[in-house]
Amino acid sequence: MSSSSKNLMSTIQDYVKEASKILSETGKKTGLIVKLGEIES
C-alpha cells in the first residue's frame, strides 16, 4: 500500500469516527443508531 493511500485511509477513519459521534448524538433521539449498530456487526 502506498503511503498516500494509507493517509487517505486514516483520514477516512477519522471522518467516520467523527460522523459516528455525531450520529450517536442524534441517533439517541431517532433510534437510527440501533440500525447503524446492526450494520456494523
VONU-677554 format. One record per residue: residue in one letter; x, y, z of N, C-alpha, C in turn. Coordinates in nm, 4 decimals, padded with zeros to 6 digits. Layout:
+-----+----------+----------+----------+----------+----------+----------+----------+----------+----------+
: res :     n.xx :     n.yy :     n.zz :    ca.xx :    ca.yy :    ca.zz :     c.xx :     c.yy :     c.zz :
+-----+----------+----------+----------+----------+----------+----------+----------+----------+----------+
:   A :        X :        Y :        Z :        X :        Y :        Z :        X :        Y :        Z :
...
+-----+----------+----------+----------+----------+----------+----------+----------+----------+----------+
END
This chain:
+-----+----------+----------+----------+----------+----------+----------+----------+----------+----------+
: res :     n.xx :     n.yy :     n.zz :    ca.xx :    ca.yy :    ca.zz :     c.xx :     c.yy :     c.zz :
+-----+----------+----------+----------+----------+----------+----------+----------+----------+----------+
:   M :  00.0849 : -00.1196 :  00.0000 :  00.0000 :  00.0000 :  00.0000 :  00.0887 :  00.1249 :  00.0000 :
:   S :  00.0608 :  00.2184 : -00.0864 :  00.1406 :  00.3405 : -00.0886 :  00.1073 :  00.4273 :  00.0320 :
:   S :  00.2019 :  00.5154 :  00.0670 :  00.1791 :  00.5974 :  00.1865 :  00.0623 :  00.6934 :  00.1652 :
:   S :  00.0399 :  00.7366 :  00.0406 : -00.0715 :  00.8282 :  00.0163 : -00.2052 :  00.7600 :  00.0409 :
:   S : -00.2166 :  00.6323 :  00.0063 : -00.3435 :  00.5642 :  00.0332 : -00.3571 :  00.5330 :  00.1813 :
:   K : -00.2449 :  00.5149 :  00.2524 : -00.2529 :  00.4981 :  00.3982 : -00.3055 :  00.6261 :  00.4617 :
:   N : -00.2554 :  00.7397 :  00.4137 : -00.3024 :  00.8677 :  00.4655 : -00.4509 :  00.8852 :  00.4377 :
:   L : -00.4924 :  00.8459 :  00.3187 : -00.6337 :  00.8557 :  00.2824 : -00.7178 :  00.7701 :  00.3756 :
:   M : -00.6726 :  00.6482 :  00.4023 : -00.7469 :  00.5582 :  00.4910 : -00.7611 :  00.6173 :  00.6300 :
:   S : -00.6518 :  00.6733 :  00.6845 : -00.6616 :  00.7271 :  00.8201 : -00.7486 :  00.8522 :  00.8219 :
:   T : -00.7459 :  00.9287 :  00.7138 : -00.8347 :  01.0443 :  00.7036 : -00.9800 :  00.9989 :  00.7041 :
:   I : -01.0084 :  00.8948 :  00.6265 : -01.1445 :  00.8398 :  00.6207 : -01.1856 :  00.7867 :  00.7574 :
:   Q : -01.0939 :  00.7157 :  00.8249 : -01.1266 :  00.6598 :  00.9563 : -01.1569 :  00.7706 :  01.0566 :
:   D : -01.0763 :  00.8798 :  01.0521 : -01.1026 :  00.9933 :  01.1405 : -01.2401 :  01.0515 :  01.1115 :
:   Y : -01.2722 :  01.0661 :  00.9822 : -01.4009 :  01.1212 :  00.9419 : -01.5150 :  01.0331 :  00.9912 :
:   V : -01.4981 :  00.9019 :  00.9755 : -01.6013 :  00.8075 :  01.0185 : -01.6214 :  00.8152 :  01.1696 :
:   K : -01.5105 :  00.8281 :  01.2450 : -01.5215 :  00.8397 :  01.3911 : -01.6015 :  00.9632 :  01.4287 :
:   E : -01.5708 :  01.0762 :  01.3643 : -01.6439 :  01.1997 :  01.3912 : -01.7906 :  01.1839 :  01.3532 :
:   A : -01.8151 :  01.1254 :  01.2369 : -01.9520 :  01.1057 :  01.1902 : -02.0297 :  01.0163 :  01.2861 :
:   S : -01.9656 :  00.9113 :  01.3364 : -02.0340 :  00.8204 :  01.4294 : -02.0689 :  00.8918 :  01.5583 :
:   K : -01.9782 :  00.9798 :  01.6035 : -02.0047 :  01.0560 :  01.7255 : -02.1296 :  01.1410 :  01.7068 :
:   I : -02.1340 :  01.2123 :  01.5941 : -02.2487 :  01.2987 :  01.5639 : -02.3753 :  01.2150 :  01.5491 :
:   L : -02.3637 :  01.1041 :  01.4770 : -02.4801 :  01.0183 :  01.4557 : -02.5309 :  00.9592 :  01.5859 :
:   S : -02.4391 :  00.9251 :  01.6776 : -02.4847 :  00.8659 :  01.8032 : -02.5576 :  00.9701 :  01.8873 :
:   E : -02.5168 :  01.0965 :  01.8760 : -02.5882 :  01.2034 :  01.9473 : -02.7299 :  01.2177 :  01.8923 :
:   T : -02.7430 :  01.2295 :  01.7605 : -02.8758 :  01.2467 :  01.7006 : -02.9526 :  01.1154 :  01.7019 :
:   G : -02.8817 :  01.0041 :  01.6901 : -02.9446 :  00.8727 :  01.6861 : -03.0171 :  00.8383 :  01.8140 :
:   K : -02.9715 :  00.8954 :  01.9264 : -03.0397 :  00.8706 :  02.0534 : -03.1841 :  00.9169 :  02.0448 :
:   K : -03.2064 :  01.0240 :  01.9682 : -03.3412 :  01.0781 :  01.9568 : -03.4235 :  00.9992 :  01.8559 :
:   T : -03.3584 :  00.9482 :  01.7518 : -03.4327 :  00.8885 :  01.6403 : -03.4323 :  00.7367 :  01.6401 :
:   G : -03.3387 :  00.6759 :  01.7129 : -03.3280 :  00.5309 :  01.7101 : -03.2452 :  00.4829 :  01.5913 :
:   L : -03.1896 :  00.5771 :  01.5140 : -03.1088 :  00.5426 :  01.3976 : -02.9853 :  00.4637 :  01.4372 :
:   I : -02.9288 :  00.4962 :  01.5523 : -02.8050 :  00.4322 :  01.5975 : -02.8220 :  00.2814 :  01.6105 :
:   V : -02.9415 :  00.2362 :  01.6411 : -02.9665 :  00.0925 :  01.6520 : -02.9456 :  00.0259 :  01.5159 :
:   K : -02.9987 :  00.0889 :  01.4121 : -02.9820 :  00.0352 :  01.2772 : -02.8351 :  00.0361 :  01.2371 :
:   L : -02.7639 :  00.1432 :  01.2701 : -02.6212 :  00.1512 :  01.2388 : -02.5440 :  00.0419 :  01.3100 :
:   G : -02.5795 :  00.0146 :  01.4345 : -02.5124 : -00.0901 :  01.5112 : -02.5308 : -00.2262 :  01.4472 :
:   E : -02.6499 : -00.2499 :  01.3920 : -02.6765 : -00.3777 :  01.3257 : -02.5921 : -00.3922 :  01.1998 :
:   I : -02.5755 : -00.2833 :  01.1258 : -02.4952 : -00.2864 :  01.0032 : -02.3491 : -00.3163 :  01.0369 :
:   E : -02.2973 : -00.2536 :  01.1429 : -02.1569 : -00.2702 :  01.1800 : -02.1234 : -00.4128 :  01.2191 :
:   S : -02.2112 : -00.4787 :  01.2922 : -02.1798 : -00.6129 :  01.3430 : -02.2155 : -00.7238 :  01.2447 :
+-----+----------+----------+----------+----------+----------+----------+----------+----------+----------+
END
